[in-house]
Amino acid sequence: MLLGSSALAPPDTARPKRLALIPVPLVYYTPETRLAVGAAATATLRFRRDDGFAAARPSQATLAVAYTQNRQLLLYLPFQLFYDHNTYYAYGEAGYYRYTYYFYGLGRQEVPRELYSVNFPRVRVNAFRRVGHLLGERGQLYAGLRYQYEDYQVTRVAPGGLLAGGTVPGGRGSRLTGGGLGLFFDSRDNVFYPRKGVVADVGAFLRNRAAGAGPAGETTRFSRYVADVAEYHVLGRRAVLALNYAGSLIVGTAPFNALSQLGGSRRLRGYYEARYRDQNLALVQSELRLEVYKRLGAVVFGGVGALGDQQTLLRLRDPKAAYGAGLRFTANRRDHLNVRLDYGLGRQSTGFYLTVGEAF
């Protein structure tokens, strides 16, 4: 979930401290939640071992609780940690969600939207160690392990809908556990608003276990191979071109909530989150970012994606496209952390987003 406060970082004039704890109000808007309000406490941390190391990246953890206009409850703790001169890097989240979603079907089997309710605790942990440098000293390559746990308890489905029919893997709920391996590469000049560099996250989740996902409640197993790459190019003193490439391949039987997905505030803005689900996914999107006046900025963006299954790797003749524009307000100049206001348009679909941080 995305944090939507304009004060997630220390004030511009603050000198870096080893630990800064900042309580902030929480406000954001997405098509999935509508208006959400709550409170958060963000800790920005620099470890003692990194004292005097100017290039040490700040670690951050945020504890947040929010309640939405759609009567959803979110309690979550996202984090990212850098330690020992950026030698170690870990990121992930722990949270509990009482949520409602719309379900639009699987793959080519699209259905009128079905509202369903779900409660789920979720834990995701990615722990890496730097193994070398690429493309100069700035380009840091990490390797490590990944772990995920999610107890997806479906509490209500639309009567007579596809989820109620019992044929959708995980439609009655599932408990997902497993892990895998990962590579992470980062040569960005800034974590929150890169102007140049590349960040790449590649993972293999091997033989993960989904208890209760089968038609008769049996356990299924699946592997997932994912890649998410973004690159940034300076076009002028006030312009940056950001490009994002993503892919996902699933082998085996995954519950519907763990399938490859398009739609949401990060992938094809303008479509509802997980508007499209299937085994495989490929996505390309771009964004032109302009610094307009002092703290005010503007963007235009667009993207196209394709889905596939076991029979057809990718249905390239059935692409999903979206485009849009937005405004940015720099809440923290030192780290260039932006409040993001976007409006996206897809095929017979639109989406409005108010949150913090760039989409990619």
KOLLO-790399 format. One line per 8 residues: number of its first residue (from 0); their letters; for each residue x, y, z of N, C-alpha, C. Coordinates in steps of 0.1 Angstrom, whole numbers, always signed. Atoms other than C-alpha are relative to their C-alpha. Layout:
<recs>
NUM) a) X,Y,Z,X,Y,Z,X,Y,Z | ...
</recs>
This chain:
<recs>
0) mllgssal) +8,-12,+0,+0,+0,+0,+9,+12,+0 | -8,-12,+2,+11,+35,-7,-3,+11,+10 | +1,-10,-10,+17,+62,+19,-4,+13,-7 | +4,-12,+7,+0,+95,+11,+1,+12,+8 | -2,-12,-7,+14,+120,+35,+11,+9,-6 | -10,-8,+6,+34,+150,+25,+12,+2,+9 | -11,-2,-10,+58,+147,+54,+7,-13,+4 | -6,+13,-3,+75,+114,+51,+15,+1,+2
8) appdtarp) -14,-2,-2,+110,+128,+54,+3,+11,+9 | -3,-12,-9,+128,+152,+77,-1,+13,-7 | +1,-13,+6,+124,+189,+71,+12,+3,-8 | -11,-3,+9,+146,+204,+44,+12,+5,+7 | -11,-6,-7,+167,+223,+69,+6,-9,+11 | -6,+8,-10,+173,+194,+92,+13,-7,-4 | -12,+7,+3,+208,+180,+94,-2,-15,+3 | +2,+14,-2,+210,+142,+91,+3,-4,+14
16) krlalipv) -2,+6,-13,+206,+125,+124,+1,-15,-1 | +0,+15,+1,+212,+89,+133,-14,-6,+1 | +13,+4,-1,+176,+85,+142,-10,+12,+1 | +10,-10,+0,+147,+108,+134,-14,-6,-1 | +14,+5,+0,+111,+99,+143,-10,+11,-2 | +9,-10,+4,+84,+118,+127,-15,-5,-1 | +15,+3,+1,+46,+114,+134,-6,+9,-10 | +6,-8,+10,+25,+125,+105,-14,-4,-3
24) plvyytpe) +13,+4,+4,-11,+125,+94,+1,-7,-14 | -1,+9,+12,-19,+101,+65,-13,+3,-8 | +11,-3,+9,-41,+111,+36,+4,-5,-14 | -3,+3,+14,-43,+95,+1,-13,-4,-6 | +12,+4,+7,-67,+85,-26,+4,-9,-12 | -2,+9,+12,-68,+56,-51,-14,-5,-4 | +13,+6,+4,-96,+40,-71,-4,-12,+9 | +3,+12,-8,-94,+9,-48,-5,+4,+14
32) trlavgaa) +3,-4,-14,-98,+28,-15,-9,+12,+0 | +5,-14,+0,-112,+62,-25,+8,+7,+11 | -7,-8,-10,-103,+86,+3,+4,-8,+12 | -5,+8,-12,-81,+71,+31,+6,+10,+9 | -6,-8,-10,-71,+88,+63,+5,-8,+11 | -6,+8,-11,-50,+77,+92,+12,+8,+6 | -12,-6,-6,-17,+83,+110,+11,-9,-2 | -12,+8,+3,+18,+72,+105,+12,+6,+9
40) atatlrfr) -13,-5,-6,+52,+74,+123,+11,-6,-8 | -11,+4,+9,+83,+73,+101,+13,+2,+7 | -13,+0,-6,+117,+65,+114,+11,+0,-11 | -12,-1,+9,+148,+76,+94,+12,-3,+8 | -11,+6,-8,+178,+57,+106,+13,+0,-8 | -14,+2,+5,+216,+59,+100,+7,-8,+11 | -6,+9,-10,+235,+31,+117,+14,+6,+5 | -12,-5,-5,+265,+40,+139,+12,-5,-8
48) rddgfaaa) -11,+5,+8,+287,+18,+117,+3,+8,-12 | -1,-9,+12,+281,+43,+89,+3,+14,+3 | -4,-14,-4,+292,+74,+108,+12,+4,-9 | -11,-5,+8,+314,+95,+85,+0,-5,-14 | +1,+5,+13,+304,+76,+54,-10,+8,-8 | +9,-9,+6,+289,+103,+32,-10,-6,-10 | +8,+7,+10,+275,+79,+6,-10,-10,+6 | +9,+9,-6,+255,+59,+32,-14,+4,-3
56) rpsqatla) +14,-3,+3,+219,+57,+21,-9,-1,+13 | +8,+0,-12,+193,+64,+48,-9,-12,+0 | +9,+11,-2,+173,+35,+62,-13,+7,+5 | +12,-6,-3,+136,+41,+67,-11,-11,+3 | +11,+9,-4,+106,+23,+84,-12,+9,+4 | +12,-7,-2,+70,+35,+86,-11,-9,+6 | +11,+7,-6,+43,+23,+109,-13,+8,-2 | +12,-8,+4,+9,+33,+96,-13,-8,+2
64) vaytqnrq) +14,+6,-1,-28,+27,+102,-9,+10,-8 | +9,-8,+8,-55,+39,+78,-14,-7,-1 | +13,+5,+2,-92,+36,+73,-6,+8,-12 | +4,-6,+13,-108,+42,+39,-15,+3,-1 | +14,-4,+3,-140,+56,+24,-8,-13,-4 | +6,+12,+3,-147,+20,+13,+0,-10,+12 | +1,+7,-12,-146,+8,+49,+11,-11,+1 | -11,+9,-1,-112,-9,+46,+9,+5,+11
72) lllylpfq) -9,-3,-11,-87,-11,+74,+14,-5,-4 | -14,+3,+4,-49,-11,+68,+9,+3,+12 | -11,-2,-10,-21,-16,+93,+12,-6,-6 | -12,+5,+7,+13,-19,+78,+13,+7,+4 | -13,-4,-4,+50,-15,+83,+10,-3,-12 | -10,+1,+11,+71,-10,+51,+13,+5,+5 | -14,-4,-4,+109,-7,+55,+10,-3,-11 | -12,+2,+8,+142,-4,+37,+12,+3,+9
80) lfydhnty) -11,-2,-9,+175,-8,+55,+13,-1,-8 | -14,+0,+5,+211,+0,+44,+9,-1,+12 | -9,+2,-11,+239,-12,+66,+15,-2,-4 | -14,+3,+3,+277,-12,+67,+5,+5,-13 | -5,-6,+13,+286,+13,+39,-8,-6,-12 | +9,+5,+10,+256,+0,+19,+4,-14,-4 | -4,+14,+3,+271,-35,+20,-13,-9,+1 | +12,+8,-2,+238,-50,+32,-13,+9,-3
88) yaygeagy) +13,-7,+4,+203,-40,+19,-11,-10,+2 | +12,+8,-2,+170,-53,+31,-13,+9,-2 | +13,-8,+2,+134,-42,+22,-11,-10,+1 | +12,+8,+0,+99,-55,+26,-11,+7,+8 | +11,-5,-8,+68,-51,+47,-7,-11,+8 | +9,+9,-8,+46,-66,+74,-13,+8,+2 | +12,-7,-1,+10,-58,+76,-12,-9,+2 | +13,+7,-1,-27,-67,+82,-10,+9,-7
96) yrytyyfy) +9,-8,+8,-54,-57,+58,-14,-7,+1 | +14,+4,+1,-92,-59,+60,-6,+8,-12 | +0,-7,+13,-100,-51,+24,-12,-5,-8 | +9,+4,+10,-125,-52,-4,+6,+3,-14 | -5,-2,+14,-116,-56,-41,-12,-3,-10 | +8,+5,+11,-134,-59,-74,+8,-11,-8 | -6,+11,+8,-126,-91,-93,-6,+0,-14 | +4,-1,+14,-128,-90,-131,+2,-12,-8
104) glgrqevp) -2,+13,+7,-120,-126,-140,+15,-3,-2 | -13,+4,+2,-89,-144,-151,+3,-2,-15 | -4,+1,+14,-70,-142,-184,-11,+4,-10 | +10,-4,+10,-95,-143,-213,-14,-2,+5 | +14,+2,-6,-124,-152,-190,-3,+12,+9 | +4,-12,-7,-135,-117,-181,-15,-1,+4 | +13,+0,-5,-166,-112,-160,-4,+14,+5 | +4,-13,-6,-187,-82,-148,+6,+0,+14
112) relysvnf) -8,-1,-13,-169,-69,-117,-8,-6,+11 | +6,+6,-11,-176,-89,-86,+7,+6,+13 | -6,-5,-12,-170,-73,-52,+2,-12,+10 | -2,+10,-10,-154,-96,-26,+8,+6,+11 | -7,-5,-12,-140,-91,+9,+10,-10,+4 | -11,+9,-4,-108,-105,+23,+7,+6,+12 | -9,-4,-11,-87,-103,+55,+13,-8,-2 | -13,+7,+1,-50,-111,+53,+11,+7,+7
120) prvrvnaf) -13,-5,-4,-18,-107,+72,+10,-3,-11 | -10,+2,+11,+12,-104,+49,+14,+4,+5 | -14,-3,-3,+50,-105,+54,+8,-3,-13 | -9,+1,+11,+75,-99,+27,+14,+5,+4 | -13,-4,-4,+112,-98,+33,+10,-4,-11 | -10,+2,+10,+141,-94,+9,+13,+5,+6 | -12,-3,-7,+176,-96,+23,+12,-2,-10 | -11,+1,+10,+207,-89,+1,+13,+4,+6
128) rrvghllg) -13,-5,-2,+244,-85,+3,+7,+4,-13 | -7,-5,+12,+265,-65,-21,+11,-10,-4 | -10,+9,+5,+286,-88,-43,+9,+6,-10 | -9,-7,+9,+302,-63,-66,-5,+13,-5 | +4,-13,+6,+300,-32,-87,+0,-2,-15 | +1,+0,+14,+289,-27,-123,-2,+14,-5 | +2,-14,+6,+290,+4,-145,+6,+10,+9 | -6,-10,-8,+314,+22,-122,-3,-3,+15
136) ergqlyag) +1,+2,-15,+316,+26,-84,-15,+2,+5 | +13,-3,-4,+280,+39,-82,-9,-13,-2 | +9,+11,+3,+265,+7,-97,+3,-12,+9 | -1,+10,-10,+260,-17,-68,-8,-13,-3 | +8,+13,+3,+250,-54,-74,-1,-8,+13 | +3,+7,-12,+234,-73,-46,-6,-14,-4 | +6,+13,+1,+224,-110,-42,-5,-4,+13 | +6,+4,-13,+202,-126,-16,-12,-9,-1
144) lryqyedy) +11,+9,-2,+171,-143,-4,-13,+8,+1 | +13,-6,-1,+134,-136,-5,-9,-9,+7 | +10,+8,-7,+105,-148,+17,-13,+8,-1 | +13,-6,+0,+68,-142,+15,-10,-9,+8 | +11,+7,-7,+38,-152,+37,-13,+8,-1 | +12,-7,+1,+2,-143,+31,-12,-10,+2 | +11,+8,-4,-29,-158,+47,-13,+7,-5 | +10,-7,+7,-56,-147,+22,-14,-6,+3
152) qvtrvapg) +13,+6,-5,-90,-153,+40,-11,+8,-7 | +11,-6,+8,-118,-146,+15,-13,-2,+9 | +11,+0,-9,-148,-137,+37,-14,+2,-6 | +12,-2,+7,-174,-127,+12,+2,+1,-15 | -1,-1,+15,-180,-131,-26,-14,+3,-5 | +13,-4,+7,-207,-120,-50,-8,-13,-3 | +8,+13,+3,-235,-147,-51,-2,-2,-15 | +1,+3,+14,-235,-165,-83,+11,+4,-9
160) gllaggtv) -12,-5,+8,-202,-150,-94,+10,-11,-3 | -11,+9,+4,-171,-167,-108,+7,-5,+13 | -7,+4,-12,-154,-167,-74,-8,-9,+8 | +9,+9,-7,-184,-183,-58,-1,-14,-6 | +2,+13,+7,-184,-211,-83,+11,-11,+4 | -10,+9,-5,-153,-227,-68,+10,-5,-10 | -10,+4,+10,-133,-230,-100,+12,+8,-1 | -12,-9,+0,-109,-201,-94,+10,-5,+11
168) pggrgsrl) -10,+3,-10,-77,-212,-77,+1,+10,+11 | -1,-9,-11,-77,-197,-42,-12,+8,+2 | +12,-8,-1,-112,-183,-47,-7,-1,+14 | +6,+1,-14,-122,-196,-12,+11,+4,+10 | -11,-3,-9,-89,-184,+3,+12,-9,-2 | -12,+8,+1,-54,-197,+5,+11,+6,+10 | -11,-4,-9,-23,-196,+27,+13,-2,-8 | -12,+0,+9,+8,-187,+6,+13,+1,+9
176) tggglglf) -13,+0,-7,+43,-195,+20,+11,-4,-10 | -12,+4,+8,+77,-197,+3,+10,+11,-2 | -10,-10,+2,+107,-179,-9,+8,-3,-13 | -8,+2,+12,+135,-178,-34,+12,+8,+0 | -12,-7,+1,+165,-160,-47,-2,+13,-7 | +1,-13,+6,+171,-125,-59,+13,+7,-3 | -10,-9,+3,+194,-101,-76,-5,+15,+0 | +5,-14,+0,+192,-63,-71,+12,+9,-4
184) fdsrdnvf) -10,-9,+5,+212,-37,-90,-5,+15,+1 | +4,-13,-2,+212,+0,-83,+11,+10,-3 | -10,-10,+3,+231,+29,-99,-6,+14,+0 | +7,-13,-1,+206,+57,-92,+7,+10,+8 | -6,-11,-8,+218,+91,-81,-8,+4,+12 | +9,-4,-11,+188,+95,-58,-11,-11,+1 | +10,+10,-2,+164,+70,-43,-14,+4,-3 | +14,-5,+2,+132,+91,-44,-3,+6,-13
192) yprkgvva) +2,-7,+13,+137,+111,-76,+13,-1,-8 | -12,+1,+8,+164,+97,-98,+0,+8,-13 | -1,-7,+13,+177,+118,-127,+9,-8,-10 | -8,+8,+9,+201,+92,-140,+3,-13,+7 | -3,+13,-6,+210,+55,-134,-10,-10,-4 | +8,+12,+2,+194,+21,-134,-3,-7,+13 | +3,+9,-11,+176,+0,-108,-7,-12,-6 | +6,+12,+5,+168,-36,-115,-2,-10,+12
200) dvgaflrn) +3,+10,-11,+151,-62,-92,-5,-13,-7 | +3,+13,+7,+151,-98,-105,-1,-11,+11 | +2,+10,-10,+137,-127,-85,-5,-13,-6 | +5,+13,+4,+129,-164,-87,-6,-6,+13 | +7,+7,-11,+103,-178,-62,-3,-14,-4 | -1,+14,+4,+108,-215,-63,-10,-9,+8 | +8,+10,-6,+81,-241,-56,-7,+6,+12 | +8,-6,-12,+60,-218,-33,-12,-8,+2
208) raagagpa) +11,+9,-5,+32,-235,-14,-12,+9,+2 | +12,-7,-2,-4,-223,-16,-11,-10,+6 | +9,+9,-7,-25,-242,+10,-14,+4,-2 | +14,-3,+1,-62,-244,+2,-3,+6,-14 | +2,-7,+13,-58,-230,-34,-7,-10,-10 | +6,+9,+10,-70,-262,-52,-15,+0,+0 | +14,+1,+1,-106,-269,-63,-7,-7,+13 | +6,+7,-12,-112,-293,-33,+7,+5,+13
216) gettrfsr) -7,-5,-12,-91,-272,-9,+14,-6,+2 | -13,+6,-1,-59,-291,-16,+11,+11,-2 | -12,-9,+1,-24,-275,-16,+5,+0,-15 | -6,-1,+13,-10,-263,-49,+14,+6,+1 | -13,-6,+0,+26,-253,-58,+3,+7,-13 | -3,-8,+12,+40,-228,-83,+13,+7,+2 | -12,-8,+0,+72,-210,-92,-3,+13,-8 | +2,-12,+6,+73,-174,-102,+14,+7,-3
224) yvadvaey) -12,-6,+4,+101,-156,-121,-3,+15,-4 | +4,-14,+2,+100,-118,-121,+12,+9,-2 | -10,-10,+2,+120,-88,-133,-7,+13,-1 | +5,-14,+0,+114,-51,-128,+12,+9,-1 | -12,-9,+3,+139,-26,-143,-5,+14,-4 | +3,-14,+4,+138,+12,-145,+13,+7,-3 | -12,-8,+3,+162,+36,-161,-4,+14,-2 | +3,-14,-1,+165,+73,-159,+10,+8,-8
232) hvlgrrav) -8,-8,+9,+178,+99,-184,-3,+15,+1 | +1,-14,-1,+185,+136,-180,-2,+6,-14 | +3,-6,+13,+169,+155,-209,+3,+15,-1 | -3,-15,-1,+178,+190,-197,+0,+3,+15 | -2,-4,-14,+182,+209,-165,-13,-3,+8 | +13,+1,-7,+145,+205,-157,-8,-12,-5 | +8,+11,+6,+135,+173,-175,+7,-13,+1 | -5,+13,-2,+139,+136,-168,-9,-10,-8
240) lalnyags) +7,+11,+6,+128,+106,-189,+2,-13,+8 | +0,+13,-8,+119,+75,-168,-6,-11,-8 | +5,+12,+7,+114,+41,-184,+0,-12,+9 | +2,+12,-8,+101,+9,-168,-3,-12,-8 | +3,+13,+7,+102,-27,-180,-2,-10,+11 | +3,+10,-10,+86,-55,-161,-5,-13,-6 | +4,+13,+5,+80,-92,-166,-3,-9,+11 | +4,+10,-10,+64,-121,-147,-4,-12,-7
248) livgtapf) +3,+13,+6,+63,-158,-156,-3,-9,+12 | +4,+10,-11,+44,-184,-134,-1,-14,-6 | +1,+14,+4,+48,-221,-137,-6,-8,+11 | +8,+7,-10,+23,-243,-118,-13,+7,+2 | +13,-5,-3,-10,-234,-102,+1,+10,+12 | +0,-10,-10,-10,-201,-83,-14,+5,+4 | +13,-6,-4,-40,-187,-63,-2,+13,-8 | +3,-11,+9,-57,-159,-82,+6,+13,+5
256) nalsqlgg) -6,-12,-6,-43,-132,-58,+15,+0,-2 | -14,+0,+2,-8,-143,-66,+4,+0,-15 | -3,+0,+14,-11,-142,-104,+7,+13,-5 | -6,-12,+6,+7,-117,-127,-12,+10,-2 | +12,-10,+0,-14,-84,-126,+4,+13,-7 | -2,-14,+5,-18,-52,-145,-11,+9,+6 | +9,-10,-6,-35,-21,-131,+4,+4,+14 | -3,-5,-13,-31,+1,-101,+8,+12,-1
264) srrlrgyy) -6,-13,+0,-11,+31,-90,+15,-1,-5 | -14,+1,+5,+23,+17,-103,+0,-6,-14 | -1,+7,+13,+15,-5,-133,-13,+3,-8 | +11,-4,+9,-8,+10,-160,-10,+8,+9 | +10,-9,-6,-24,+39,-140,-11,+3,-9 | +12,-2,+8,-59,+43,-152,-9,-13,+1 | +7,+12,-3,-69,+7,-145,-1,-4,+14 | +1,+5,-14,-82,-7,-112,+11,-10,+3
272) earyrdqn) -11,+9,-4,-56,-27,-93,-4,-14,-3 | +3,+14,+4,-54,-62,-107,-12,-1,-9 | +11,+1,+10,-79,-54,-134,+2,-11,-9 | -4,+12,+8,-61,-80,-155,+9,-9,+7 | -8,+10,-7,-47,-112,-141,+2,-12,-10 | -3,+13,+8,-30,-142,-158,+13,-5,+4 | -13,+7,-4,+0,-165,-156,+12,+9,-3 | -12,-8,+4,+24,-142,-175,-3,+14,-3
280) lalvqsel) +2,-15,+2,+30,-105,-180,+12,+6,-6 | -11,-9,+4,+52,-81,-199,-6,+14,-1 | +4,-13,-1,+50,-44,-195,+11,+10,-3 | -9,-12,+2,+67,-12,-208,-8,+12,+3 | +6,-13,-2,+59,+22,-195,+11,+11,+1 | -10,-12,+0,+75,+57,-197,-7,+12,+7 | +6,-12,-6,+71,+90,-179,+10,+11,-2 | -8,-13,+2,+84,+125,-188,-3,+8,+12
288) rlevykrl) +1,-8,-12,+91,+144,-156,+6,+14,-1 | -4,-14,+2,+93,+182,-157,+0,+8,+13 | +0,-9,-12,+103,+206,-129,-5,+14,-6 | +7,-12,+6,+80,+236,-136,+4,+13,+7 | -2,-13,-7,+84,+262,-109,+2,-4,+15 | -4,+2,-14,+102,+259,-75,-4,-15,+4 | +4,+13,-4,+85,+229,-58,-10,-7,-9 | +11,+6,+8,+59,+223,-85,+6,-7,-13
296) gavvfggv) -4,+7,+11,+64,+197,-112,-12,-6,-8 | +10,+6,+8,+44,+180,-139,+5,-12,-8 | -4,+12,+7,+45,+146,-157,-11,-3,-11 | +9,+8,+9,+30,+128,-187,+5,-14,-1 | -4,+14,-1,+30,+91,-188,-8,-9,-9 | +8,+9,+8,+19,+61,-208,+7,-14,+1 | -6,+14,+0,+24,+23,-210,-9,-10,-7 | +7,+11,+7,+14,-9,-227,+5,-13,+6
304) galgdqqt) -4,+13,-6,+13,-44,-213,-7,-11,-8 | +6,+11,+6,+4,-79,-225,+0,-12,+10 | +1,+12,-9,-7,-111,-206,+1,-13,-8 | -1,+13,+7,-3,-148,-214,-3,-11,+10 | +3,+12,-8,-10,-183,-201,+9,-11,-4 | -9,+12,+3,+4,-218,-204,-1,-3,-15 | +1,+3,+14,-9,-221,-240,+7,+11,-9 | -6,-11,+7,+3,-186,-252,+8,+8,+9
312) llrlrdpk) -9,-7,-10,+33,-171,-235,-5,+15,+2 | +5,-14,-1,+21,-135,-243,-10,+2,-12 | +9,-3,+11,-10,-124,-263,+3,+14,-5 | -5,-13,+4,+7,-96,-281,-11,+7,-9 | +11,-7,+8,-24,-90,-303,-11,+5,+8 | +10,-5,-10,-44,-81,-272,+6,+8,+10 | -7,-9,-10,-24,-53,-256,-10,+8,+9 | +7,-9,-9,-36,-33,-226,+8,+13,+1
320) aaygaglr) -8,-13,+0,-26,+4,-228,-7,+10,+9 | +5,-11,-8,-30,+34,-206,+9,+12,-1 | -8,-12,+1,-18,+70,-205,-6,+10,+10 | +5,-10,-9,-22,+101,-184,+10,+11,+3 | -9,-11,-4,-7,+132,-168,-2,+3,+15 | +1,-3,-14,-1,+145,-133,+8,+12,+4 | -7,-11,-6,+13,+171,-110,+9,-5,+11 | -9,+4,-11,+41,+169,-84,+3,+12,+8
328) ftanrrdh) -4,-10,-9,+48,+189,-53,+11,-6,+9 | -11,+5,-7,+82,+185,-37,-1,+3,+15 | +2,-2,-14,+75,+180,+0,+13,+1,+8 | -13,-1,-6,+112,+176,+9,+11,+2,-10 | -10,-4,+11,+138,+193,-12,+13,-8,+2 | -13,+6,-2,+168,+176,+4,+0,-14,-7 | +1,+13,+7,+157,+141,-8,-9,+0,-12 | +9,-2,+11,+134,+154,-35,-11,-11,+0
336) lnvrldyg) +12,+9,-2,+104,+134,-22,-13,+8,-4 | +11,-7,+6,+73,+143,-41,-14,-6,+4 | +14,+4,-1,+36,+142,-34,-5,-1,-15 | +3,+4,+13,+21,+126,-65,-16,+1,-2 | +14,-1,+3,-13,+136,-81,-1,-4,-15 | +0,+5,+14,-20,+115,-113,-15,-3,-4 | +13,+4,+6,-50,+110,-136,+3,-9,-12 | -3,+9,+10,-48,+79,-158,-12,-4,-7
344) lgrqstgf) +11,+4,+9,-70,+67,-187,+4,-13,-7 | -2,+12,+7,-73,+32,-200,-12,-3,-9 | +11,+4,+9,-98,+13,-222,-13,+0,+8 | +12,-2,-7,-132,+24,-208,+3,-1,+15 | -5,+0,-14,-114,+30,-175,+8,+13,+3 | -8,-12,-5,-100,+60,-155,+4,-3,+14 | -4,+1,-14,-82,+64,-122,+7,+13,+4 | -6,-12,-6,-72,+93,-99,+8,-5,+12
352) yltvgeaf) -9,+4,-11,-43,+89,-75,+7,+12,+7 | -7,-10,-8,-30,+111,-47,+8,-8,+10 | -9,+7,-9,+0,+96,-29,+13,+6,+0 | -14,-5,-2,+37,+100,-22,+10,-9,-7 | -11,+8,+7,+67,+89,-43,-4,-3,-14 | +3,+2,+14,+70,+82,-80,-5,-14,-2 | +6,+13,+4,+53,+52,-97,+11,-10,-2 | -11,+9,+2,+87,+38,-106,+13,+8,-1
</recs>
